[in-house]
Amino acid sequence: APCEAARAAPPAPIPMASSSVARSNTIQTVRDYVTRMCTDVPGMKVLVMDAETTGVVSMVFTQTQVLQHEVFMTDTIERQAGEKMPHLKACYFVRPTAENLRRIQSELREPRFGEYHLFFSNTTRDGMIQQLAEADEHEVVQQVHEYFADYLPVTPDLFHLNVGSIAGLSGSVWEQAVFDRLHQGVCSLLLSLKKRPQIRYQRSSEVAQRVAETVLGTMDADPDLFAFRRPDVPPLLLIVDRRDDPVTPLLSQWTYQAMVHELVGISNNRVDLRGAPGVDKELQQLVLSADQDAFFADNMLLNYGDLAENVKGLLDAFQAKTKSTKNIGSIADMQQFVEAYPQFKKLSGDVSKHVTLLGEINRLVESQQLMEVSQVEQELACTEDHSSAVTEVLALLRKPSIADQNKLRLVLLYALRYEKEPSNRIDTFCDMLGADARQAVSQMLAHCGAAVRSGDLFSNKTWLAATKKSLQRNIKGVQNVYTQHSPYLAQTLDALLKGTLTETQYPHLGSEPPTAGAKRRAPVEVIVFMVGGVTYEESRYVSEMNTANPGVRVLLGGTTIHNSASFLEEVKRLPSAGGGPAPPPRQQPGGG
């Protein structure tokens, strides 16, 4: 019967090479799903998506690329019914939610299209297929599939679930729908990449533990669905919590992708410059995708100085190309120009886009005095020197030209490092900024302070903490004062891949402990999922680690991708009282 769900097998995996680990490319995986969806439904069709799957598709296809697959138009499931088009086929790609089921049932009772091909982005719940079959009175449903693309791939090394806030998992009320989204997103990722990993989680995080337990429960409850080939060293899913490192999302950024997100914001590969002064209308909304923009792919991890030089090089290349087009003197010249015109036009667009972005970044860096602010941020994040910190923070707090948001970030970084310092000036700094800042500091320390964190975020438990600035810089070999900081995730991954990550802080779940005297082999394929969101700084570290270690493959993901503004908003949403989340009722294995 058409209303029997079929599960789409992920694309065939890349053969494992002895010297390197196969790259589980989330972008290619999701693109293959969408391509198969469109090509399996021949002829002119309408692609109907929900708000979530629209974002997923936009990460891997441009509008033009979608239309090349005989897609006559795209529509949203949330939109009220329009005119009937029985000559068209409807290709639905939506999340398997109760609300989407209700909308499809309503549509099937009064169908607008000649055929319906239903593709769900995750596993369907019990009874859902039966409900669809009962609603299909006109027998217009041709097929129902599960295509596991319930996450947003950003780069081959980075994904997120587009869950902007998990504050509902931090208080007395447990928002089960938010938790279910985390569980479903992680399971979808594993299914799309054909992985049945071992699981480790951060013991100090209730939410990390719950996600680990429900993912394991799902794998155990449906072993056939997760019956993938098992390599000699099984892959590892490591679930950690943002609260262990509140410093990284508070810092100013100095590499291209991270700077754009910090200063302007990136949402589903889109950058909105409508509020920026002097930007031409056609450049106010830009697409910034490493998959579709070679210059961005080559430069997104480069620092500010190198980026400026490369944008100038791009501009010089365009100007040279422009001059060559002025020398069209023959029919052959004209033919060559017409043949090269698409590339010429694309180069023109790339130049305009990156020159505009660099100009806006430069304006914001100067107007907000970010180089001065960032230097102090880095000292607070990386160096233990209280008297110097007080002097530097105080000087910036007294400057009217420094934005309040940047002053607050400085005070939060100071509070996180020196909350246990008997002579700290947290109260004084909060008095200077007002009641809202005091509340933000209180929230931050309650939920991300030393009493909550499980790790040694500031290396305060080592001899290095006692060193002063000059000695510490010499030891670390720091060359750029703006990029001294390394995210805490770097320490965690380093220990994990060396086989020294402690079982006490990051226990295994559901796998047999090694026999006495034996040692577990360090994983070579790792999926890190960070509850509470990741940052582009952490993504850059993972990308560089993968490049430097071809025998290891790390994929980083999280609930969202934070910049300092979104992270501060999340902190403000957290419950005023400290403490962990209220325990939810235990789910049956495979639930959610």
FIROPA-427491 format. One record per residue (C-alpha): x, y, z. Coordinates in steps of 0.02 Angstrom, whole numbers, padded with zeros to 5 digits, always signed. Example, Ala and Ser with C-alpha at 12.3 -4.5 7.8 and 13.67 -1.06 7.14 Angstrom:
<sites>
+00615-00225+00390 +00684-00053+00357 
</sites>
This chain:
<sites>
+00000+00000+00000 +00064+00177-00036 +00046+00226+00147 +00177+00104+00208 +00330+00202+00262 +00494+00157+00180 +00659+00206+00257 +00783+00282+00139 +00956+00209+00150 +01089+00343+00164 +01207+00365+00017 +01341+00230+00004 +01485+00267+00124 +01657+00313+00059 +01774+00163+00069 +01888+00170+00221 +02070+00203+00180 +02208+00136+00292 +02290+00306+00317 +02136+00415+00340 +01959+00410+00406 +01813+00422+00285 +01734+00593+00295 +01551+00585+00344 +01498+00737+00246 +01333+00799+00315 +01309+00925+00173 +01327+00791+00039 +01217+00671+00136 +01073+00794+00152 +01095+00852-00028 +01083+00672-00088 +00921+00649+00009 +00842+00805-00069 +00904+00758-00244 +00833+00583-00227 +00669+00654-00166 +00651+00764-00320 +00714+00639-00449 +00608+00495-00380 +00454+00598-00422 +00466+00625-00611 +00383+00771-00698 +00329+00943-00640 +00304+00952-00454 +00275+01067-00306 +00398+01050-00160 +00305+01080+00003 +00409+01105+00161 +00386+01166+00339 +00487+01303+00423 +00619+01180+00485 +00644+01081+00324 +00647+01242+00222 +00802+01288+00323 +00877+01115+00295 +00855+01124+00106 +00921+01302+00098 +01085+01243+00175 +01122+01125+00030 +01030+01197-00122 +01001+01369-00195 +00827+01411-00261 +00895+01395-00438 +00965+01222-00404 +00799+01162-00333 +00706+01224-00488 +00824+01123-00599 +00742+00964-00533 +00575+01001-00619 +00511+01089-00463 +00379+01208-00530 +00365+01300-00364 +00399+01285-00178 +00267+01306-00045 +00253+01297+00144 +00141+01175+00236 +00095+01314+00358 +00011+01414+00218 -00176+01399+00201 -00238+01297+00052 -00227+01384-00116 -00296+01347-00289 -00313+01168-00352 -00177+01108-00472 -00220+00928-00513 -00093+00924-00656 +00049+00941-00530 +00124+00817-00408 +00154+00867-00228 +00320+00818-00149 +00307+00847+00039 +00466+00858+00143 +00419+00894+00323 +00459+00846+00502 +00350+00704+00569 +00261+00813+00698 +00081+00799+00758 +00043+00969+00683 +00113+00923+00513 +00015+00760+00517 -00145+00857+00551 -00109+00974+00406 -00074+00831+00285 -00232+00740+00339 -00333+00897+00305 -00249+00916+00135 -00282+00735+00085 -00468+00750+00122 -00479+00890-00007 -00326+00864-00117 -00261+01008-00222 -00136+00904-00320 -00146+00749-00427 -00020+00647-00326 +00060+00657-00155 +00235+00594-00116 +00271+00609+00070 +00448+00619+00139 +00473+00640+00326 +00639+00704+00392 +00644+00580+00536 +00564+00419+00596 +00375+00421+00602 +00284+00383+00764 +00176+00230+00791 +00006+00250+00711 +00054+00397+00600 +00053+00295+00439 -00116+00219+00483 -00188+00393+00513 -00123+00451+00343 -00198+00298+00258 -00368+00332+00337 -00362+00514+00277 -00314+00462+00100 -00494+00436+00044 -00454+00490-00136 -00303+00372-00146 -00184+00509-00202 -00037+00460-00091 +00092+00369-00198 +00231+00341-00071 +00286+00379+00108 +00471+00383+00153 +00581+00426+00301 +00733+00527+00246 +00844+00564+00395 +00884+00748+00368 +00823+00824+00531 +00973+00938+00560 +01057+01085+00473 +01227+01047+00395 +01337+01203+00394 +01506+01134+00340 +01571+00956+00322 +01631+00974+00504 +01481+01066+00580 +01293+01045+00603 +01159+01112+00718 +00975+01081+00760 +00912+01261+00751 +00853+01252+00932 +00889+01429+00990 +00853+01401+01174 +00856+01256+01295 +00812+01364+01446 +00658+01255+01465 +00773+01113+01518 +00851+01211+01660 +00712+01247+01784 +00569+01171+01879 +00467+01146+01720 +00539+01020+01596 +00490+01062+01416 +00477+00887+01344 +00452+00951+01166 +00621+01039+01171 +00706+00884+01239 +00622+00774+01109 +00690+00887+00971 +00868+00861+01036 +00846+00673+01046 +00766+00661+00873 +00898+00773+00792 +01043+00668+00858 +00959+00505+00804 +00927+00577+00631 +01110+00624+00613 +01168+00449+00663 +01047+00367+00542 +01096+00480+00397 +01281+00442+00425 +01250+00256+00458 +01329+00258+00630 +01289+00157+00785 +01414+00236+00904 +01470+00204+01079 +01411+00347+01190 +01498+00452+01322 +01421+00601+01409 +01467+00739+01529 +01420+00671+01700 +01388+00843+01776 +01252+00883+01648 +01080+00812+01679 +01024+00856+01502 +01178+00775+01422 +01144+00617+01520 +00960+00615+01470 +01002+00638+01286 +01130+00498+01297 +01005+00380+01380 +00864+00413+01255 +00979+00396+01103 +01045+00231+01170 +00866+00177+01208 +00815+00213+01028 +00963+00115+00958 +00925-00033+01071 +00737-00028+01037 +00759-00034+00847 +00920-00132+00815 +00875-00166+00634 +00866+00020+00597 +01041+00044+00669 +01114-00117+00598 +01264-00036+00514 +01434-00109+00479 +01541-00095+00634 +01722-00042+00609 +01863-00113+00716 +01861+00044+00822 +01679+00096+00845 +01632+00279+00820 +01597+00381+00976 +01457+00502+01015 +01516+00625+01149 +01378+00731+01226 +01439+00886+01320 +01360+01042+01394 +01390+01224+01349 +01393+01267+01534 +01567+01194+01551 +01635+01333+01440 +01538+01497+01450 +01694+01594+01401 +01709+01548+01216 +01540+01621+01162 +01576+01784+01255 +01735+01827+01160 +01758+01942+01010 +01806+01844+00855 +01944+01878+00727 +01918+01748+00589 +01802+01783+00442 +01654+01666+00472 +01657+01693+00661 +01672+01883+00641 +01523+01893+00524 +01417+01792+00646 +01475+01893+00796 +01455+02066+00720 +01311+02043+00597 +01239+01868+00620 +01224+01716+00505 +01058+01624+00496 +01042+01473+00380 +01190+01537+00279 +01103+01706+00259 +01175+01873+00314 +01058+02022+00335 +01138+02193+00307 +00976+02292+00295 +01021+02390+00450 +01197+02433+00390 +01228+02609+00322 +01273+02636+00139 +01243+02459+00077 +01162+02443-00095 +00990+02363-00093 +01044+02211-00195 +01183+02176-00067 +01078+02193+00091 +01038+02006+00100 +01183+01892+00060 +01211+01704+00050 +01370+01650+00138 +01399+01466+00103 +01566+01378+00094 +01483+01249-00016 +01430+01377-00146 +01563+01512-00131 +01744+01459-00164 +01818+01621-00096 +01723+01602+00068 +01773+01419+00080 +01956+01467+00062 +01950+01614+00182 +01817+01581+00313 +01943+01520+00443 +02074+01654+00407 +02108+01798+00525 +02057+01978+00494 +02224+02037+00423 +02246+01894+00299 +02063+01911+00248 +02085+02095+00203 +02235+02053+00094 +02140+01914+00005 +01986+02022-00027 +02103+02150-00105 +02176+02010-00213 +02000+01960-00266 +01963+02141-00312 +02126+02157-00409 +02086+01997-00507 +01914+02066-00550 +01985+02232-00607 +02110+02142-00719 +01969+02039-00792 +01866+02196-00820 +02008+02278-00916 +02026+02125-01028 +01842+02137-01077 +01872+02312-01146 +01982+02239-01283 +01843+02149-01378 +01885+02182-01560 +01830+02029-01656 +01690+01903-01668 +01804+01775-01586 +01833+01896-01441 +01646+01919-01422 +01617+01731-01422 +01750+01706-01288 +01673+01844-01182 +01497+01770-01196 +01563+01597-01149 +01656+01669-01000 +01515+01787-00949 +01434+01672-00817 +01602+01656-00728 +01632+01843-00750 +01461+01882-00676 +01492+01763-00529 +01661+01843-00497 +01578+02013-00499 +01449+01954-00371 +01582+01876-00259 +01686+02036-00262 +01537+02145-00219 +01482+02028-00079 +01650+02010+00008 +01702+02192-00012 +01534+02243+00063 +01551+02121+00209 +01730+02170+00245 +01680+02354+00241 +01540+02326+00367 +01652+02220+00480 +01785+02355+00475 +01657+02491+00518 +01594+02393+00668 +01769+02349+00731 +01817+02532+00728 +01655+02606+00795 +01648+02482+00940 +01836+02493+00974 +01840+02304+00971 +02028+02285+00957 +02049+02371+01125 +01904+02274+01202 +01963+02108+01131 +02138+02126+01201 +02066+02139+01377 +01944+01996+01343 +02089+01884+01294 +02188+01931+01449 +02037+01887+01557 +02012+01722+01468 +02193+01667+01463 +02293+01750+01602 +02282+01743+01792 +02330+01919+01850 +02196+01997+01959 +02269+02168+01991 +02303+02196+01807 +02129+02133+01762 +02046+02256+01881 +02145+02401+01807 +02108+02354+01627 +01922+02319+01652 +01897+02476+01755 +01978+02583+01620 +01859+02517+01486 +01704+02529+01596 +01742+02714+01620 +01750+02745+01432 +01584+02814+01366 +01631+02760+01189 +01628+02574+01234 +01456+02497+01203 +01361+02432+01355 +01349+02258+01279 +01539+02250+01266 +01561+02315+01444 +01443+02178+01504 +01545+02044+01414 +01703+02107+01501 +01620+02102+01673 +01552+01927+01641 +01723+01863+01589 +01799+01945+01743 +01665+01870+01856 +01687+01695+01783 +01875+01698+01813 +01883+01787+01980 +01721+01738+02069 +01823+01645+02201 +01951+01786+02221 +01921+01859+02397 +01960+02037+02339 +01862+02030+02176 +01774+02187+02114 +01619+02104+02042 +01500+02210+02148 +01590+02370+02101 +01584+02331+01915 +01399+02283+01926 +01361+02448+02013 +01443+02540+01869 +01333+02450+01740 +01166+02442+01831 +01034+02317+01887 +01020+02223+01720 +01206+02187+01720 +01199+02128+01901 +01058+02009+01855 +01156+01943+01704 +01311+01912+01811 +01205+01824+01943 +01125+01713+01811 +01292+01673+01730 +01375+01622+01894 +01223+01522+01951 +01217+01419+01791 +01396+01423+01725 +01502+01467+01877 +01640+01366+01959 +01517+01268+02066 +01427+01205+01911 +01571+01174+01791 +01650+01002+01795 +01814+01046+01710 +01965+01157+01741 +01910+01297+01625 +02041+01424+01678 +02180+01299+01723 +02163+01360+01902 +02203+01185+01965 +02376+01183+01886 +02541+01272+01923 +02518+01373+01763 +02384+01477+01848 +02514+01561+01957 +02618+01628+01812 +02611+01810+01760 +02579+01879+01586 +02753+01883+01513 +02801+01710+01575 +02635+01634+01522 +02648+01707+01347 +02824+01638+01328 +02769+01465+01383 +02621+01461+01265 +02714+01539+01120 +02570+01659+01086 +02603+01771+00937 +02436+01861+00919 +02359+01940+01075 +02187+01931+00995 +02188+01743+00968 +02273+01677+01126 +02115+01588+01182 +02083+01405+01143 +01909+01335+01180 +01890+01212+01322 +01829+01085+01194 +02010+01077+01132 +02066+01004+01299 +01921+00881+01300 +01954+00818+01124 +02142+00809+01154 +02113+00698+01306 +01983+00594+01215 +02093+00556+01066 +02241+00514+01179 +02131+00395+01277 +02150+00495+01438 +01975+00572+01454 +01920+00518+01627 +01779+00395+01648 +01733+00489+01807 +01686+00649+01716 +01636+00571+01548 +01568+00396+01579 +01525+00272+01443 +01344+00223+01426 +01283+00052+01377 +01450-00021+01321 +01545-00158+01409 +01692-00096+01513 +01863-00160+01459 +01927-00317+01544 +02047-00298+01689 +02213-00228+01632 +02148-00191+01456 +02129-00015+01391 +01997+00050+01273 +02062+00101+01102 +02048+00287+01070 +01912+00325+00943 +01956+00386+00768 +01779+00442+00725 +01698+00562+00849 +01532+00654+00844 +01526+00791+00975 +01353+00857+01018 +01350+01010+01130 +01189+01040+01226 +01166+01228+01236 +01249+01272+01071 +01420+01280+00988 +01523+01424+00917 +01618+01454+00756 +01778+01465+00858 +01753+01285+00912 +01708+01237+00734 +01871+01314+00672 +01969+01214+00801 +01885+01052+00746 +01915+01091+00562 +02099+01125+00593 +02113+00968+00699 +02038+00862+00559 +02158+00939+00432 +02309+00909+00543 +02259+00731+00588 +02201+00634+00433 +02184+00477+00539 +02049+00557+00646 +01879+00626+00601 +01781+00741+00719 +01608+00807+00678 +01544+00948+00788 +01362+00989+00818 +01249+01074+00942 +01077+01139+00977 +01120+01305+00891 +01271+01411+00840 +01295+01552+00964 +01371+01724+00952 +01390+01829+01109 +01220+01913+01087 +01122+01750+01070 +01219+01672+01215 +01181+01820+01328 +00997+01809+01280 +01000+01625+01327 +01079+01664+01496 +00943+01793+01530 +00808+01662+01494 +00877+01542+01624 +00784+01525+01789 +00837+01651+01922 +00871+01516+02050 +01021+01405+02019 +01016+01218+02011 +00992+01088+01879 +00838+01036+01783 +00692+00949+01861 +00702+00765+01819 +00573+00720+01686 +00480+00556+01688 +00589+00420+01615 +00549+00380+01434 +00529+00205+01369 +00674+00155+01256 +00647+00218+01080 +00525+00354+01135 +00526+00534+01075 
</sites>
